[in-house]
Amino acid sequence: MPRSAKKKKAEDFKKVKLKLGKKKAPPSNATDTSFTAKSIVLAGQSISADKSAQLTNSRNHTLRELLTQLRHYSAPIRRDAVSGLGDFITLHPEALQADLGPIVEASVRLVVDSDPGVRKQLRRLYGEMLPMIPSNELAPFMPLAVVFTCSAMTHILDDIRADAVQFLDLLADTVPESVAQLAPRVLPSFFSLLDTSTTTSDGKRTEANARTALLTQSSRLAIMRSCYKFLSVITRPLAPSTDPLWFMSSASASPIAPAQQLFYPDCPAPFAAMNLFDEAAVAGGDNSGDVAIRDQSAAALDRLFPFLQATWTESATIFAAGHISTESLELCVRVMQILQVLWRAAYATAIPPNDRLAGFLRQCTVFFPLGRDFEGDAAAETALLTLNIQLCELTALVSQGSDDADLSRTLRRVVRFVLHTLGLRTTRSGRSQQAPKRSLPHEQFVELLPVIWRLAQCCGRQDASQLLQAVMLYANSCPLSSPAKTLCIRFLARIIELQWSRMPQHNALDLADSQLTELVAEWVLGLPRLLWHLRDRNLNASLAAAETLRLVCQRTRLLDAQAIDTLQAGLATLFCVDVPGKGAVHGPFRLYPPELQRTVLETVACTPGHSARLIQAVKASSAAVAPAYAQITNEICGK
């Protein structure tokens, strides 16, 4: 039989055995005296607080509270804080003078904010705030703004990079001078966005199109627009002046060297041309700032050229296909705009024939003129015309001093395109005439004039003469109220002046050709008739025509004795003319402002041997002459 288990005796009091190193347990009847405390914090309602002694926005938030909320962890609160800051500045614009530093330092950090709503509200805030602040007060804070903007431009997220480009455009539009000084920081950010080259282990750069393929057309367009705007800002000191004839002005900093030397200085320095005290060495050279900009532009051209060439190669296929895509055409336009602003700043006189731009020109002229058979909307036609004009300028720059046969053939094609654009055609008798064609848009004609000047410096004498004839015929065909009429007259007047200047003549300026001289004289003799038709409808064109006549009579020998008689007969009609059956009919001289009256009177005074008809006409209009110029009238009439 198995042994039965022993029954354990229940113990009433269990004895706890103590172990070495163990703390003695508290007794079971010990009282626990430990406690914990919790508090409930209710945020104060600022809308009900009394802040009558402080500046607040419409929601009763002070500036300090708004700046604190800009660092809140919640994106909606940060967005509301930016909106409230704009409301605060609208109500209290004087706060920008006292608290501009804290506002900019606290808000500009949101350029790299992860929430798109916050970034959008920030761009709206700065779009309203920056125009209210003087540029000299914003300048100390631009380095901080550019640092955060460049950080956002190289961010890992695409939407932050895109918003940063827009924010940079806002800064460039508002404070261009301050942003241009920080170009060494901004340009590398653009290089990282548009760079198609990689760096090997030995430090050499190799071409690659992988990064270009990662950019969509829309993103490339946005970045290229911003890049062109920024490059235009930093190269503005080297850019042409507002005068459309900047390339023929002695005071301009034009990269076309010959035109600078063909006129006397505009400032009072009558003996500066003799270079008695080395004035040319001081005035002719670039200062350190211009040299830095040129070096910067050359470096930017070197870095951006692979991307621009790859983009052009990809987009220019539309010219071969015959179907013009809007986005591809705009990409080509942006490529050429960036290249143009860089080559104008980087190269002073001409582009070296072995430069990569010469190879790019050969690539572009395969389909030249671009879109020759395209017929579509006006915007696309204008863009194509602008592209072709820029290619003409690039051809003229590369052809300076080059004897390459391929470039010569390209140059002739370019000259034919310019003649066709101006509407010039040659009849069977060999005489040039204006073909029926609509006028060019004013912006394109302004861009075409320096191209004509450049081409005339590098093409043959016959082509240069045809270019000059084309401008004359285009001037005659322009509408009377067109601003191109004034530009044509001023352009031709400068060329006539250059014929009798102190410097050696160029192809376009050589009027030794009898046929060309006859054409120029015929155009000059038609200016009095133009003045009659213009009357007071286009005073700028009238003044340009009168100044041209004064120039011809004072400083040239363009007109012979018979032409002078014809000119005086035309000038008499401006004052008064006897019409059979109607009597004396006054011309437009009475309608002219005093300055234009003086120019016309000086022109008459410079013509030799005043005819009796001209003197009688001037006497008949003497009552309309301004009192300040009565002495000129008396000299003409022999009093």
URVENJO-V583215 format. One record per pair of residues at least 24 apart in sequence whose C-alpha atoms are under 10 Angstrom apart, sorted by the first residue. I is the first residue (numbers start at 1). J is the second residue. Records with the same first field share a line. If there is no record, write none. Layout:
I->J + J
This chain:
55->88 + 91 + 92 + 95
56->84 + 85 + 87 + 88 + 89 + 91 + 92
57->84 + 85 + 86 + 87 + 88 + 89 + 90 + 91 + 92
58->84 + 87 + 88 + 91
59->84 + 87 + 88
60->84 + 88
61->85 + 88
62->88
63->88 + 89 + 95 + 99 + 102 + 103
64->102 + 103
66->103 + 106
67->102 + 103 + 104 + 105 + 106 + 107
68->106
69->106
70->106 + 107 + 109 + 110 + 118
71->106 + 107 + 109 + 110
74->115
75->113 + 114 + 115 + 116 + 117 + 118
76->115 + 117 + 118
77->118
78->107 + 110 + 113 + 115 + 117 + 118 + 121
79->110 + 115 + 116 + 117 + 118 + 119 + 120 + 121 + 122
80->117 + 118 + 121
81->107 + 118 + 121
82->107 + 110 + 118 + 119 + 120 + 121 + 122 + 123 + 124 + 125
83->118 + 121 + 122 + 124 + 125
84->125
85->122 + 125
86->121 + 122 + 124 + 125 + 126 + 128 + 129
87->125
89->125 + 128 + 129 + 132
90->128 + 129
93->129 + 132 + 133
94->132
96->129 + 130 + 132 + 133 + 137
97->133 + 134 + 137
100->133 + 137 + 138 + 141
101->137 + 138 + 140 + 141
104->138 + 141 + 142 + 144 + 145
105->141 + 144 + 145
107->145
108->141 + 144 + 145 + 146 + 147 + 148 + 149
109->144 + 145 + 147 + 148 + 149 + 152
110->148 + 149 + 152
111->145 + 148 + 149 + 150 + 151 + 152 + 153 + 160 + 161 + 163 + 164 + 167
112->148 + 149 + 150 + 151 + 152 + 153 + 155 + 157 + 160 + 161 + 163 + 164
113->152 + 160
114->157 + 159 + 160
115->159 + 160
116->159 + 160 + 163
119->159 + 160 + 163 + 164 + 167
120->163 + 166 + 167
122->167
123->163 + 164 + 166 + 167 + 168 + 170
124->167 + 170
126->167 + 170 + 171 + 174
127->167 + 170 + 171 + 173 + 174
130->170 + 171 + 173 + 174 + 175
131->173 + 174 + 175
132->174
133->174 + 175
134->174 + 175
135->174 + 175 + 176 + 177 + 178
136->175 + 177 + 178
138->174 + 175 + 178
139->175 + 177 + 178 + 179
140->178
141->178
142->171 + 175 + 178 + 179 + 181 + 182
143->178 + 179 + 181 + 182 + 185
145->171 + 179
146->171 + 178 + 179 + 182 + 183 + 185 + 186
147->182 + 185 + 186
149->186 + 189
150->185 + 186 + 187 + 188 + 189 + 190
151->186 + 189
152->189
153->186 + 189 + 190 + 192 + 193
154->188 + 189 + 190 + 192 + 193
158->219
161->193 + 223
162->219 + 222 + 223
165->189 + 190 + 222 + 223 + 224 + 225 + 226 + 227
166->222 + 223 + 225 + 226
167->226
168->226 + 227 + 229 + 230
169->225 + 226 + 227 + 229 + 230
170->226
171->230
172->226 + 229 + 230 + 232 + 233 + 234
173->229 + 230 + 233
175->233
176->230 + 232 + 233 + 234 + 236
177->233 + 234 + 236
178->234
179->230 + 233 + 234
180->230 + 231 + 232 + 233 + 234 + 235 + 236
181->233 + 234
182->234
183->230 + 231 + 233 + 234 + 293 + 296
184->296
186->227 + 230
187->227 + 230 + 231 + 296 + 299 + 300 + 303
188->300 + 303
190->223 + 224 + 226 + 227 + 230 + 300 + 303 + 304
191->227 + 300 + 303 + 304 + 307
192->303 + 304
193->220 + 223 + 224
194->220 + 223 + 224 + 227 + 303 + 304 + 305 + 306 + 307 + 308
195->303 + 304 + 305 + 306 + 307 + 308
196->303 + 304 + 305 + 306 + 307 + 308 + 309 + 310
197->303 + 304 + 305 + 306 + 307
205->303
206->306
207->306 + 307
208->306 + 307 + 310
209->306 + 307 + 310 + 311
211->307
212->306 + 307 + 308 + 310 + 311
213->310 + 311
217->311 + 315 + 327 + 328 + 330 + 331
218->327 + 331
220->311 + 331 + 334
221->327 + 328 + 330 + 331 + 332 + 334 + 335
224->308 + 331 + 334 + 335 + 337 + 338
225->331 + 334 + 335 + 337 + 338
227->334 + 338
228->334 + 335 + 336 + 337 + 338 + 339 + 340 + 341 + 342
229->337 + 338 + 341
230->338
231->297 + 300 + 338 + 341 + 342 + 345
232->337 + 338 + 341 + 342 + 345
234->293 + 296 + 297 + 345
235->290 + 293 + 294 + 296 + 297 + 341 + 342 + 344 + 345 + 346
236->293 + 341 + 345
237->289 + 290 + 293 + 345
238->286 + 289 + 290 + 291 + 293 + 294 + 341 + 344 + 345 + 346 + 348
239->341 + 344 + 345
240->344
243->446
244->443 + 445 + 446 + 447 + 449 + 450 + 487 + 490 + 491
245->446 + 449 + 450 + 487 + 490 + 491 + 494
246->450
247->449 + 450 + 451 + 453 + 454
248->450 + 453 + 491 + 494 + 495 + 498
249->494
253->284 + 286 + 348
254->344 + 345 + 348 + 349
255->344 + 345 + 346 + 347 + 348 + 349 + 350
256->344 + 347 + 348 + 349 + 350 + 397 + 450 + 453 + 454
257->284 + 348 + 349 + 350
258->349 + 457 + 503 + 504 + 505 + 506
259->453 + 498 + 503
260->284
261->501 + 502 + 503 + 504
262->497 + 498 + 499 + 500 + 501 + 502 + 503 + 504 + 505
263->494 + 497 + 498 + 501 + 502 + 503
264->501 + 502
290->345
291->345 + 346
293->345 + 346
294->342 + 343 + 344 + 345 + 346 + 347 + 348
295->345 + 346 + 347
296->342 + 345 + 346
297->341 + 342 + 343 + 344 + 345 + 346 + 347
298->342 + 343 + 345 + 346 + 347
299->342 + 346
300->339 + 342 + 346
301->338 + 339 + 341 + 342 + 343 + 346 + 357
302->342 + 356
304->335 + 338 + 339
305->335 + 338 + 339 + 356 + 357 + 360
307->335
308->332 + 334 + 335 + 336 + 338 + 339
309->335 + 336 + 339 + 357 + 360 + 363
310->335
311->335
312->336 + 360 + 363 + 364
313->360 + 363 + 364
316->363 + 364 + 367 + 370
317->367
318->370 + 371
319->366 + 367 + 368 + 369 + 370 + 371 + 372 + 373 + 374
320->366 + 367 + 370 + 371
322->371 + 372 + 373 + 374
323->371 + 374
324->371 + 374 + 375 + 376 + 380 + 384
325->380
326->379 + 380
329->380 + 383 + 384 + 387
330->380 + 383 + 384
332->383 + 384 + 387
333->383 + 384 + 386 + 387 + 390
334->387
335->387
336->386 + 387 + 388 + 390 + 391 + 394
337->386 + 387 + 390
339->390 + 394
340->390 + 391 + 393 + 394
343->394 + 397
344->394 + 397
347->397
349->397 + 398 + 400
350->394 + 396 + 397 + 398 + 399 + 400 + 401 + 402
351->394 + 395 + 396 + 397 + 398 + 399 + 400 + 401 + 402
352->397 + 398 + 399 + 400 + 401 + 402
353->397 + 398 + 399 + 400 + 401 + 402 + 403 + 404 + 407
354->398
355->398
357->394 + 395 + 397 + 398
358->394 + 395 + 397 + 398 + 399 + 407
360->394
361->391 + 392 + 394 + 395 + 398 + 407 + 410
362->395 + 406 + 407 + 410
364->388 + 391
365->391 + 392 + 395 + 410 + 413 + 414
366->410
368->392 + 410 + 413 + 414 + 417
369->413 + 414 + 417
382->440 + 441 + 443 + 444
383->444
385->421 + 440 + 441 + 444 + 448
386->443 + 444 + 445 + 447 + 448
388->414 + 417 + 418 + 448
389->414 + 417 + 418 + 421 + 444 + 445 + 447 + 448 + 449 + 451 + 452
390->447 + 448 + 451
391->451
392->417 + 418 + 448 + 451 + 452 + 454 + 455
393->447 + 448 + 450 + 451 + 452 + 453 + 454 + 455
394->451 + 454
395->451 + 454 + 455
396->451 + 452 + 453 + 454 + 455 + 456 + 457 + 458 + 459
397->451 + 454 + 455 + 458
398->458
399->454 + 455 + 457 + 458 + 459
400->454 + 455 + 457 + 458 + 459
401->457 + 458
402->458
408->458 + 459 + 460
411->455 + 458 + 459 + 460
412->455 + 459 + 460 + 463
414->455
415->451 + 452 + 455 + 456 + 459 + 463 + 464 + 466 + 467
416->463 + 466 + 467
418->448 + 451 + 452 + 455 + 467 + 470
419->452 + 463 + 466 + 467 + 468 + 469 + 470 + 471
420->470
421->445 + 448 + 470 + 474
422->448 + 467 + 470 + 471 + 472 + 473 + 474 + 475
423->470 + 471 + 473 + 474 + 477
424->466 + 467 + 469 + 470 + 471 + 473 + 474
425->466 + 470
426->466
431->515
432->466 + 469 + 470 + 473
433->469 + 470 + 472 + 473 + 474
434->469 + 470 + 471 + 472 + 473 + 474 + 475 + 476 + 477
435->473 + 474 + 477
436->477
437->474 + 477
438->477 + 478
439->474 + 477 + 478 + 479 + 482 + 484
440->474 + 478 + 484
441->482 + 484
442->482 + 483 + 484 + 487
443->484
445->483 + 484 + 487 + 488
446->483 + 484 + 487 + 488
449->487 + 488 + 491
452->508
453->491 + 495 + 508 + 509
454->508
455->507 + 508
456->506 + 507 + 508 + 509
457->506 + 507 + 508 + 509
458->506 + 507 + 508
459->507 + 508
460->507 + 508
461->506 + 507 + 508 + 509 + 510 + 513
462->507 + 508 + 513
463->507 + 508
464->506 + 507 + 508 + 509 + 510
465->507 + 508 + 509 + 510 + 511 + 513 + 515 + 516
466->508 + 516
467->508
468->492 + 495 + 508 + 509 + 516 + 519 + 520
469->516 + 519 + 520
472->519 + 520 + 523 + 524
473->519 + 523
475->523
476->523 + 526 + 527 + 530
480->530 + 531 + 533 + 534 + 535 + 537 + 538 + 541 + 542
481->534 + 537 + 538 + 539 + 540 + 541
482->538 + 541
483->538 + 540 + 541
484->541
485->538 + 540 + 541 + 542 + 544 + 545
486->538 + 539 + 540 + 541 + 542 + 543 + 544 + 545
487->540 + 541 + 544
488->541 + 544 + 545
489->523 + 524 + 527 + 541 + 542 + 543 + 544 + 545 + 546 + 547 + 548
490->541 + 543 + 544 + 545 + 547 + 548
491->544
492->520 + 523 + 524 + 548
493->524 + 544 + 545 + 547 + 548 + 549 + 551 + 552
494->548 + 551
496->520 + 548 + 551 + 552 + 555 + 556 + 558
497->548 + 551 + 552 + 555 + 556
499->556 + 558
500->555 + 556 + 557 + 558
501->555 + 556
511->558
517->558 + 559
518->558 + 559
520->558 + 559
521->552 + 558 + 559 + 560 + 563
522->559 + 563
524->548 + 549 + 552 + 558 + 559 + 563 + 567
525->549 + 559 + 563 + 564 + 566 + 567 + 568 + 570 + 571
526->566 + 567 + 570
527->567 + 570 + 571
528->567 + 568 + 569 + 570 + 571 + 572 + 573 + 574
529->567 + 570 + 571 + 573 + 574
530->570
531->570 + 571 + 573 + 574 + 587 + 588 + 589
532->570 + 571 + 573 + 574 + 575 + 587 + 588 + 589
533->587 + 588
534->588
535->574 + 587 + 588 + 589 + 590 + 591 + 592
536->588 + 589 + 590 + 591 + 592 + 593
539->592 + 593 + 596
540->596
542->592 + 596 + 600
543->592 + 593 + 595 + 596 + 597 + 599 + 600
544->596 + 599
545->599 + 600
546->596 + 597 + 598 + 599 + 600 + 601 + 602 + 603
547->596 + 599 + 600 + 602 + 603
548->599 + 603
549->599 + 600 + 602 + 603 + 604 + 606 + 607
550->599 + 600 + 601 + 602 + 603 + 604 + 605 + 606 + 607
551->603 + 606
552->603 + 606 + 607
553->602 + 603 + 604 + 605 + 606 + 607 + 608
554->602 + 603 + 605 + 606 + 607 + 608
555->606
561->608 + 609
564->607 + 608 + 609 + 610
565->607 + 608 + 609 + 610 + 611 + 614
567->604 + 607
568->603 + 604 + 607 + 608 + 609 + 610 + 611 + 612 + 613 + 614 + 615
569->611 + 613 + 614
570->614
571->600 + 601 + 603 + 604 + 613 + 614 + 617 + 618
572->604 + 611 + 612 + 613 + 614 + 615 + 616 + 617 + 618
573->613 + 614 + 617 + 618
574->600 + 614 + 617 + 618 + 621
575->600 + 614 + 615 + 616 + 617 + 618 + 619 + 620 + 621 + 622 + 624
576->613 + 614 + 616 + 617 + 618 + 619 + 620 + 621
577->613 + 614 + 616 + 617 + 620
578->617
584->617 + 620
585->620
586->617 + 620 + 621
587->617 + 621
589->618 + 621 + 624 + 625
590->621 + 622 + 623 + 624 + 625 + 626
591->624
592->624 + 625
593->625 + 626
594->624 + 625 + 626 + 627 + 628 + 629
595->626 + 629
597->624 + 625 + 626 + 629
598->625 + 626 + 628 + 629 + 630 + 632 + 633
601->625 + 629 + 630 + 632 + 633 + 635 + 636
602->629 + 632 + 633 + 636
604->632 + 633 + 636
605->632 + 633 + 635 + 636 + 637
606->636
607->636
609->636
610->636 + 637 + 638
612->637
